[in-house]
Amino acid sequence: TVGGDITEFPIPGSGTAPGGIAAGPDGALWFTQPSFAANSIGRMTTTGGFTKFPIPTPASEPVEIVRGPDGALWFTEQFGNKIGRLTTAGSFTEYSVPTPDAWPYGIAVGPDDALWFTELNANKIGRLTTGGQFREFDVPTPRALPTDIAAGPDGAMWFTERGGNRIGRIAVAPASVGDCKEGGFARFGFKDQGQCV
């Protein structure tokens, strides 16, 4: 409540290690359960009703989750190296990230209605359309460890660099998709294949 009262809802099972959470279009809360034992997406109503949806890929390590522009839930699979999509009816679709061992982590919807995500191990920012088309962009700082990502008020995507100790910005506008800027540093352009120049 506004007064700060906290209510806690236990999750069935032990060691599920709930992670990212998002409000779904059905009025429920959807969250990741990244432990190898759980490896699932959970759904909880505001009254505590719980449903578990096991992810098809074993040991996928789901991390963050977001409501997509298509009304489905989209999530990152860090060790599965995939972006997952789950409908409120319980149907999964998984998309393999083009770069091997990329470790997709944070995910957010962009103003272009695409899914933008970080690639923690590959040092890239990824973009995935709801139709399954990927683009990837290299982060200028080596070993930056891009982690979380959000749509900014300026129409760009902003992300944290855990290893680079910086905040990064990547443009979304059709005329400048892939332009990258890191706090306090000069703007970089990207070639068509996503390389910084």
Disulfide bonds with the S-S distance in Angstrom:
none
